[in-house]
């Protein structure tokens, strides 16, 4: 029979349809979760939570590795550990829990960037293994919380009962949320607590319709068998402050909104004008002046919100409105927080990176922050680097969770990552990125906080080209001529088009603001043939100019080309286009003066382009004619 009104977790009266924190109501049946009276059915072969390496001190010889947005993909986590230089498995094989006990080298620091659960059959293991590692290496493991992590706080209050349609709590930040009754009608499933959990996951948390099944699969793997009731139980008890094993809640307690290590800032989503220095609850107060103090206050606010949740995890009425403890923390990880959040922030525009504003760069630079690392928004198969040419700021976004939509769904029906894996490694203000693409090819690059220290071709990584694409990374395999290949990426929403280009081609296509290392990026046009990578055949092809010859224009079609402008206007331009025919060749009386003027522009750093309709010579032949016959300084000889 239904329980009488019960006060649980900080004196919150749930009501007659609710249950104490040691049980979950499912219609007329009660499912008893893990409690002190019933041992946990999950065997946890994890290391004793005893602090190891207690004398650790962060320094210039420390190696930091970053992983983010695992999203329940246990196989991806295993591949990351395999490529890591600081993580290793030790001891006996632990079966489903891994090749051993995960350990950390004495000079290593692991930063997890958020979003541990949701889209794969590894939620429980990933969170428990990271929690165990954090407890054993408290100064060497840092957990940044993501929106998917914080969202789990909703389960306790929202899975207490199945209310009438008009009483079901709906996310205020998403007015287009599909109603619960509409969902169960479409899915043809019972209107019970399990149906409500499926609706919460699929319609209100962005977890896809596979998440319920992948959690059930993991539970079966870990405890032998699993029923739908076990899935419901695992979600509720994981965030119940009074349950026998609130493992998700413990993970949230250990995590932080932001982490500052030396000149590095780690957040889940990113920073923008409206979020820098802003701490929830400080309405009317000026932004916090330094990044270090700002992050400290954000983390303190998170702690206060979690304490409020611990006292009142269920719904209650306050000021005539329905609320719960930690409500503002939950909202901070959603679009409901607006632009003030560093968790739910998309640093891309139409799928492409953008430079941070001058305001953000100045705020970070004033606090000595030179590297910002985040996840949250996927962008291709490898981490995205954005080099800010004015300040040198490095911004790295490392979510690769949408690398391969065609990945096998046999073991993980939500896998859109495939075999892609990359490690972001930072050592002594130098960022190393190394990994593997979905087709098995490897890539790696190295960029420094001081961009003058970057070597070619790595110095091109994080810079934008004139077509809007960005240089992503350097391919390990060189082309047939032994020249390095750089991968460029152009986004369109979640779709990213990649292409391989030579160092030569990339230098010629750099946007002017990214061509600040002029001497290093200056290249010759002689013998230039841009390569293109055929994405279907996986082959490189040399692409020359198309033959665009046409008949001469008829006299009546010629435009009026008479115009005048003064010398100041002429010399204020950045780019100059000259015709080879009719300007350089066919004005013998002015030839010397014209050549001198053109060379003067080139010598003053202007960009000069010479065009011709003569297709009888190769491009290199025309270059030789311009330089050798006419004396135009088309390039600086090496």
C-alpha positions, 0 to 999 in steps of 0.5 A, a space after each residue: 500500500 502507499 506510504 503515509 507522508 514521509 519526511 526525508 532528506 533534510 525535512 522535505 515532505 514528499 507526500 503520500 505517493 512518495 517513498 523514503 530514500 531507501 525505496 523507489 515507487 513504481 506504480 503500486 509496487 515498491 523496488 528496494 534499492 541498494 541500502 545498508 540492509 542489502 549489500 550492493 549487488 555490484 562487485 567493485 574490484 577497485 583499489 583501496 581508496 588510500 592517498 598515493 603520492 601525497 607529496 606531489 607538487 605541480 611544477 614545470 616537469 608535470 605532464 597534464 593529460 586531458 580527456 573529455 566527453 566520454 559519455 559512457 563510451 568505455 571502449 573509448 576510455 580504454 583506448 585513451 588510457 592505452 595512448 596515455 603517457 601518465 595513466 597505466 593499468 597495474 595488477 590483476 586483470 579485472 574483466 569488465 572493470 578493465 585490464 587492471 587497476 588504473 594508476 597514475 604516474 608520479 609526475 602526471 596530472 589528469 584533467 577530466 573535462 566533463 560529461 562522463 555518462 549518457 551515451 554508452 554502456 560504461 556510465 557506472 564504470 567510468 564514473 566509479 573508476 574516475 572517482 576511485 582515481 581522484 580519491 587515491 590521487 587527490 592533487 593529481 586528478 581534477 574533475 570538471 563537471 559538464 551539463 550531463 553530469 549535473 543533469 543527474 541531480 534531477 532524477 531524485 525529485 522527478 522519479 518519485 511518482 508519476 503525476 497527472 499530466 499538468 503536474 509533471 515538471 517540465 524543463 523551463 529552458 526548453 519550451 519545445 519539450 515533448 510532453 510525457 503522455 505524448 511520448 508514451 503514446 507514441 512509444 506504446 509503453 506503460 504510463 509508469 515510472 519506467 516509462 517516465 525515466 525513458 521520457 526524461 532521458 530521451 526528451 529532456 536530457 538529450 540522451 537518445 533513446 538508447 541510453 536506457 538500454 545501454 544502462 541495462 546492458 552495463 548492469 547485466 554485465 556487472 551483476 549477471 542479470 538486469 531488469 528494467 526496475 534495476 535501471 530505474 533503481 540505479 539512476 535514483 539511488 546514485 543521487 539519493 543522499 541517503 542511499 547505500 551507494 550514491 556514486 553519482 552524487 559522490 562524483 559531483 561532490 569531487 568535481 568542480 566547475 573550473 580548474 586553474 593550473 598555472 597558466 591554464 584554465 579548464 572549463 567544460 564549455 568555454 568563456 565569453 563576454 557575458 560569463 567572465 567574472 560572473 558568479 551566480 547569486 552575486 546579482 548587482 555586484 561587479 565581475 570578479 577581477 581575476 580568473 583565479 578568484 572567479 573560479 574559486 568562487 564558482 567552485 564555492 557556489 557549486 559546493 553550497 548548491 550541492 549542500 542545499 541539494 543534500 538537504 532537500 533533493 525532492 520538490 518543495 514549495 518556496 515562495 509559491 513556486 515549486 523548487 528543490 535544493 540545487 535547482 540553480 546548479 542544475 540550471 547552470 548546466 543548461 540553456 536556462 543559464 543564458 550566456 553567463 554559464 561556462 558549462 553550456 556554451 558553444 564556442 563555434 559559429 555554424 560549426 566553425 571556431 571563432 576568435 575570443 573577443 578582445 574583452 575575453 582575451 584581456 581578462 584572461 591575459 590580465 590573470 596570466 591565463 595563456 591556455 583555455 581547454 574545454 569540451 562540450 561541443 564536438 568538432 570533427 575527429 581531432 581536437 580543435 586549436 584556435 591560436 589568437 595572433 594578437 595575444 598568443 592565447 591558445 584555446 583548445 576544444 577537445 570533444 570528438 564524440 561525433 567523429 564517425 556516425 557510421 561506427 558499428 552499433 553492435 556493442 554500443 548503439 549510441 557510438 558516433 565516435 568510432 575508433 578516433 581517439 586523441 590525447 591533449 598533453 601539456 607540459 611546460 607551457 607546450 601543448 602536444 596533441 596526438 591521436 588517430 583518425 577513424 580511418 586509422 591514420 595518425 596525427 600529431 602537432 606541438 604548439 607553444 604558448 609563445 608562438 615564436 617557438 613553434 616550428 613548421 608545419 606545427 606553427 600553422 595549427 590553429 590558424 584560419 584560411 581564406 575559405 573559412 577553414 581552420 588548420 586542425 593538425 599535422 598528419 604523421 604520414 607525409 606525401 609521396 614527395 616526403 612533404 608534411 600534410 596538414 589537415 584543414 577543417 570547415 564546419 557546417 553545423 555538426 558536419 565537418 569537411 576535412 582536407 589535406 593540404 601541403 604546408 606550402 598551400 596553407 601558407 598561401 591561404 592564410 587569412 591576413 590576421 593569422 599571417 603575423 609570423 610573416 618570415 616563417 609563413 612566406 613561401 614561393 609560388 614557383 612550382 606550386 601545385 596544390 594537392 587535394 585529398 579525395 575523401 572517397 578513394 583516399 588518394 592525393 591528386 595534383 590539381 592544376 588550373 581549369 582551362 577557362 579560356 573564352 572568346 574575346 569580348 565583343 566591343 559592345 560588351 566592354 565595360 567603361 573602365 575610366 576611373 580616377 583616384 588619388 595616390 593616397 587611395 592607391 597606396 592604402 590598399 593591401 592587395 594589388 592585381 596586375 594584368 600581365 598582358 597590356 600592363 607589364 608587357 605592352 607598355 615599353 615606354 613605361 616598362 621601367 617605371 611600372 616594374 619599379 612601382 610593382 617591386 615597391 609594393 612588394 618590398 613594402 609588404 603588399 600582396 601582389 597578384 599577376 593574372 594572365 589569360 596565357 595558358 600556353 605556359 606553365 605557372 612556373 614558366 610564367 613565374 620565371 618570365 616575371 622574375 628573370 625577364 622583367 625583374 619583378 620580385 615575385 618571391 624571396 629566394 631561399 
